[in-house]
Amino acid sequence: MTTNIQVRILKAICPVAADFPSESFYQGKSKLAIQCGEDFFDRIAGKTVIDFGCGEGDDAIEMARRGARRVIGFEIREELIETARRKALAAGVSETCSFESSTKELADIVISLDAFEHFADPAEILRIMNALLEPAGEAFISFGPPWHHPLGGHIFSVFPWAHLIFSEKALMRWRSTFKTDGATRFGEVAGGLNQMTIKRFTGLIQGSGFEIARLELVPIRKLRLFHNRLTREFTTAAVRCRLVKR
Ligand SMILES: C[S@@+](CC[C@H](N)C(=O)[O-])C[C@H]1O[C@@H](n2cnc3c(N)ncnc32)[C@H](O)[C@@H]1O
């Protein structure tokens, strides 16, 4: 099918992209506790934590409020850093919790929530995370949906698996009818999208300075009976893991 026809179909199905589902999913529960484990706040008590790809800083601020000695939110988008700083000030934690686009401070714990599928160079991010961790430190990475999930294309999943059916060129041309940032590749949209699969993720960890202490593949609730080693790329909603240094 030509790109033009694909774009026409996409425009007919979805004239403007819908918002990707977000915080309301947690229904007032702590996202940190859900993604990193119920004992997470005991683990960070008195510790220095880096939140990699912290967005507007809500999780970093929660960690500062709930016992971390020091929290550094790491983010590449300046406008998000500014918002996060304002939020920390309003929450009264700006002494403990800072937001930066680079840091040399070492941490006991590094976390990265819902960001790993957005990093342009995830292997390099793992290297930086490893370098910023104390020798006995641990990293928590939680992301999803992975690329082969029905909605793994984020805004490009105009229906389940649409991002795998239509070409990147057609999807980006469809997006350019309502977004004017000039992006022509998935990786160029604001915040990035690196098409992360479970296989690629575990391969990246194997080639990194980390080893997996715990890996949880959270199934899509409605497909949990069909979730197994063969189907997991398509039936996993989220990847959660705890990493330690090799
Ligand atoms: C989907 S948001 C998640 C934000 C936050 N962790 C949360 O869970 O709400 C992913 C974030 O990663 C940030 N990001 C992408 N590449 C990055 C990089 N190389 N270094 C730091 N942050 C990055 C994006 O700007 C974006 O704010």
The ligand as a MOL file (V3000), in Angstrom:
LIG
                    3D

  0  0  0     0  0            999 V3000
M  V30 BEGIN CTAB
M  V30 COUNTS 27 29 0 0 0
M  V30 BEGIN ATOM
M  V30 1 C 7.1870 9.3910 29.4420 0
M  V30 2 S 8.2110 10.4710 30.2870 0 CHG=1
M  V30 3 C 8.2010 9.7680 31.9090 0
M  V30 4 C 8.4310 10.8010 32.9600 0
M  V30 5 C 8.3800 10.2980 34.3930 0
M  V30 6 N 9.4570 9.3720 34.6920 0
M  V30 7 C 7.0460 9.6800 34.6980 0
M  V30 8 O 7.0030 8.4750 34.9240 0
M  V30 9 O 6.0570 10.4120 34.7200 0 CHG=-1
M  V30 10 C 9.8570 10.0830 29.7300 0
M  V30 11 C 10.8240 11.1940 30.0420 0
M  V30 12 O 12.1600 10.8130 29.7030 0
M  V30 13 C 12.8190 11.9970 29.2820 0
M  V30 14 N 14.0540 11.6530 28.5480 0
M  V30 15 C 14.1620 11.1760 27.2760 0
M  V30 16 N 15.4590 11.0000 26.9750 0
M  V30 17 C 16.1910 11.3760 28.0650 0
M  V30 18 C 17.5970 11.4190 28.3730 0
M  V30 19 N 18.5120 11.0470 27.4740 0
M  V30 20 N 17.9940 11.8570 29.5860 0
M  V30 21 C 17.0690 12.2440 30.5020 0
M  V30 22 N 15.7220 12.2280 30.2670 0
M  V30 23 C 15.2920 11.8020 29.0790 0
M  V30 24 C 11.7860 12.6830 28.4270 0
M  V30 25 O 12.0630 14.0390 28.2040 0
M  V30 26 C 10.5150 12.4570 29.2620 0
M  V30 27 O 10.2750 13.4970 30.1660 0
M  V30 END ATOM
M  V30 BEGIN BOND
M  V30 1 1 1 2
M  V30 2 1 2 3
M  V30 3 1 2 10
M  V30 4 1 3 4
M  V30 5 1 4 5
M  V30 6 1 5 6
M  V30 7 1 5 7
M  V30 8 2 7 8
M  V30 9 1 7 9
M  V30 10 1 10 11
M  V30 11 1 11 12
M  V30 12 1 11 26
M  V30 13 1 12 13
M  V30 14 1 13 14
M  V30 15 1 13 24
M  V30 16 1 14 15
M  V30 17 1 14 23
M  V30 18 2 15 16
M  V30 19 1 16 17
M  V30 20 1 17 18
M  V30 21 2 17 23
M  V30 22 1 18 19
M  V30 23 2 18 20
M  V30 24 1 20 21
M  V30 25 2 21 22
M  V30 26 1 22 23
M  V30 27 1 24 25
M  V30 28 1 24 26
M  V30 29 1 26 27
M  V30 END BOND
M  V30 END CTAB
M  END
